[in-house]
Amino acid sequence: MSSTTACPRSPEVRDWVIRAATVEDREAIYAARHEIYAREIGQHQVNVEGSLRDALDAYNVYLVATFGGEMAGFVSITPPGRGRYSVEKYIALDKLPFPADDRLYEVRLLTVLPRRRRTFLALALMWAAFRWVESRGGTRIVAIGREDVLDMYRRVGLQMVGPKFPAGAVVYCLMQGTTQDVHDHLGSIDGMLRRIEAEVQWGLGVAYWTPAPCYHGGEFFRAIGEGFDHLERHRQVINADVLDAWFPPAPGAVESLTRDISWLVRTSPPVDCKGLIQAVAAARGVPTSSILPGAGSSDLIFRVLRHWLTRGSRVLLLNPTYGEYEHLLESVVECQVQRWELQRDRSYRWAATELAGRLNGGVDLVVLVNPNSPTGQHVGRQDLETALESLPPTTRIWIDETYVDYAGDGESLEAFAAASANVFVCKSMSKVYGLSGLRVGYLCGPPHQLEGLRTITPPWVVGLPAQLAAVRALQDPDYYSRRWRETRALRESLAQALSSLGWDVVPGSANFLLCHLPAGAAPASTVVERCREHGLWLRDVSDPRCGLGSGALRLTVKDAATNRRILEILRTVIG
């Protein structure tokens, strides 16, 4: 499903409940099966026990719907691995027009009791069965549907295949579809599913909607091998779709890791990252109480913002900006997000003086990525500090400074944040210190605000190799200052070369460039795909939600020789 709304969390008691069946429910289900499938539609013979069950009930899963505590309907799911499905009564598995593999689940006995018919219940139970199957890795559903209710199966994406089968007084049809087929039919049932979400207490233990993964790029590993079998290929692949540094970590960091690597990987780190915190505090000129460690900025984003925010929270977010924030705020926490739309004719620049006017009656959190990604635009420290001082102290300000060191010396707001009441600076040591593979970062802010966050920070949150490398990196500021200056020069040179191809290159302040292809050129998705054939991986950022257009792509600044290779490939691809 393309929708990513999470399971409803309303505290009110709801009359409708969908959940897994209990042992007691099963007896009621068997009795209901007899009443409906024997007495009502004559598919089976009436028996004196007044109960219908079969051999599949030994391992079938039942989901039930209740209203006011009374059973209203149910559906059964036959999982793979037992070597038997109900559909085999009508057709052999090897005669099915699709594979009967370990991802095939059968949905059967979709039943709504008479007094609850003409409601949304049939669709709700079918949706519950789909989510149960999908959450367990199923990729295909097979069902035997009654001929008179096939439209409901079709609405969720199942299609009739093969012949019809008479069973007593009714006729059944073989239906099947992949989980992707169901996703593709979401548009036709989305409105009803949202009504069901609002009215039903969902008790299946899986999310109501299919959780959307947070897309983060980094697809170049497909060329190297995600099983790490061909790491040597990294010498041929240009991973310009992620924003890793082109230079190695400081020599002291590399030497410390390689000298004692066997001991480092088998030894538990300092439990509270005390040495790392002290190194960060000394390098940034802030108290140790203002530093909260994390396994990269992603860990901090997910840990802290989920702790602070609720579904009713209001958040101001730049657009376009780093996609992880949109994913977390809208798809995980489900906040009320206000977007500050950045304009191409201003090169996506935003002014600090505009910030106060964007709060629209007040928000709980403002998220600023500075320099911004994917635009590369940076707002100077002094201008931003002046603007932040005028904002209400009840509004938290989250500033992501992952790339700020590329923008120039003295541009970080860490000291300002540490002395404030409501400003927080999220720092990753991945992109500017060459430590992307180690996942280390920290949050800098007012000590009293970080105090509660320490209680939800797990022990050993940063591994020992990462702690050591980060400390050694912070001890060599001269090395990194040189590398950041080199990066700025490489960026300007690459920007000029890309402009000579007719590209509209957005002037930036980080280690990457946002580019718009010329009017009439192939879309960014096509250019990116063609470049991959030559070992060059770029980032397609033409997602319509960002408003960048179909010709937008982003590439990382590399060393001079690699930048020349990038340009050669681009000239070949665009012809």
Secondary structure, 3 states (H helix, E strand, C coil): CCCCCCCCCCCCCCCEEEEECCHHHHHHHHHHHHHHHHHHCCCCCCCCCCCCCCHHHHCCEEEEEEECCEEEEEEEEECCCCCCCHHHHCCCHHHCCCCCCCCEEEEEEEEECHHHCCCCHHHHHHHHHHHHHHHCCCCEEEEEEEHHHHHHHHHCCCEEEEEEEEECCEEEEEEEEEHHHHHHCHHHHHHHHHHHHHHEEEECCCCCCCCCCCCCCCCCHHHHCCCCCCHHHHHCCEECCCCCCCCCCCHHHHHHHHHCHHHHHHCCCCCCCHHHHHHHHHHHCCCHHHEEEECHHHHHHHHHHHHHCCCCCEEEEEECCCHHHHHHHHHHHCCEEEEEECCHHHCCCCCHHHCHHHCCCCCCEEEEECCCCCCCCCCCHHHHHHHHHCCCCCCEEEEECCCHHHHCCCCCCHHHHHCCCCEEEEEECCCCCCCHHHCCEEEECCHHHHHHHHCCCCCCCCCHHHHHHHHHHHCCHHHHHHHHHHHHHHHHHHHHHHHCCCCEEECCCCCEEEEECCCCCCCHHHHHHHHHCCCEECEECCCHHHCCCCCEEEEECCCHHHHHHHHHHHHHHHC
